[in-house]
Structure formats: C-alpha cells, structure tokens
Amino acid sequence: MKRKTRRRRRLLVGGAAIAAGVAAGLALGLFGKFGEVIQELTLPLRHEDIIRQQAQEKHVDASLIAAVIYAESKFDDRTSSAGARGLMQITPQAAKDIERHSGGTTFQLGDLSDPEINIRYGTFLLRELLDRYEGDVVAALAAYNAGPGNVDRWGGSGLTVAEIPFPETRAYVEDVLDKQRAYRDKYAKELGY
C-alpha cells in the first residue's frame, strides 16, 4: 500500500513540475513553434498564394475561400463518395459546367487534384452563387452544400441559418461562417488583409 501511495505522490509531483515548466515556457515564449504547430493542426492553411489571387480576381473574401476549403477537405486532396474531388470538392459535372462558362477547353478529370485549378473552379462557383443570391453569404454557402435548387425552394436571398431545414447544411453553413472569422483573425497577413 505504501509503495502505491509513494508512486502516486511521485507521479503527481512530477506531473505538477511538468505543468509548471510548460506554463513557464509558454510565459517566456519558448513554445512559439509549438503554438504554430497546434494552429496548423487545428486550422490549417495551404495554397494561400492561390487563395489570395482567386479572391482578388473573383472578388470573393479570401477567408471565405479558406473556410470553404477547410469545411470541404481540411486542405487535403480527396474524393468524396459522391465523386466530388479536390480541396473544394468539385464534382466532375460542376467542373465541366464551370469550364464551359469560363471559356476553358482543356479540362480533364485529373485536373481537379491540381490545387490551382480546384481553387479556381471552387471560387468561380462561390462567385456565381454569391451573384445568384445577391451577395447573401448564407444562401450561397447553403447552395454550395445542398445545391441551388434546394436554396431556391427555401427562399433564396435573405435565407437565415435557422431557416435551413437540412441539419447537415445548417451545420455546414455555421461551420464555414465560424471558420471564416477564424481564418481572418489568425491568417490576416497570409490572406492579404
């Protein structure tokens, strides 16, 4: 019994010493890199040069683009079960439509894995939806997730988050709006603010 008590006491004292050391290190700024690593894991940002360029070219807020990428793929190139591809999860049909509307002629399905093309197409789609819904970000994001047909049935422009009947789409819009604020706060310089 005494061994267990002594062992627990040593663990508690050791844990307290480690916690005090970490706190002191944070207070002294010794773990700045650690904070950057945590930020990269919890709110990653990649391809900021492409995001800035597309934001400027298409007049879409850079933090909104970053937040959509985060919500769609967490900045990992992936393919969904529905066939949507890349960072902004563009479906092959949407990509073909975007190419046709934007004057492109050389699109191939594999292009959706290219961050520059995927972000360009995703930002084109965001701009198109923002225009369709008169700049209403909530309606545009709901349409990005659930399709414009659904958003039109829900009332289109002026749609509030609370009025979105699909729980998944409501959560998606809330998440993107939350991440948009976080990207603007944490990556202002990188996103060109």
Buried (B, 14 or more C-beta within 10 A) or exposed (E): EEEEEEEEEEEEEEEEEEEEEEEEEEEEEEBEEEEEEEBEEEBBBBBBEBBBBBBEEBEBBBBBBBBBBBBBBEBEEEEEEEEBBBBBBBBEEBBBBBBEEEEBEEBEEEBBBBBEBBBBBBBBBBBBBBEBBEEBBBBBBBBBBBEBEBBBEBEBBEBEBEEBEBEEBBBBBBBBBEBBEBBBEBBEEBBBE
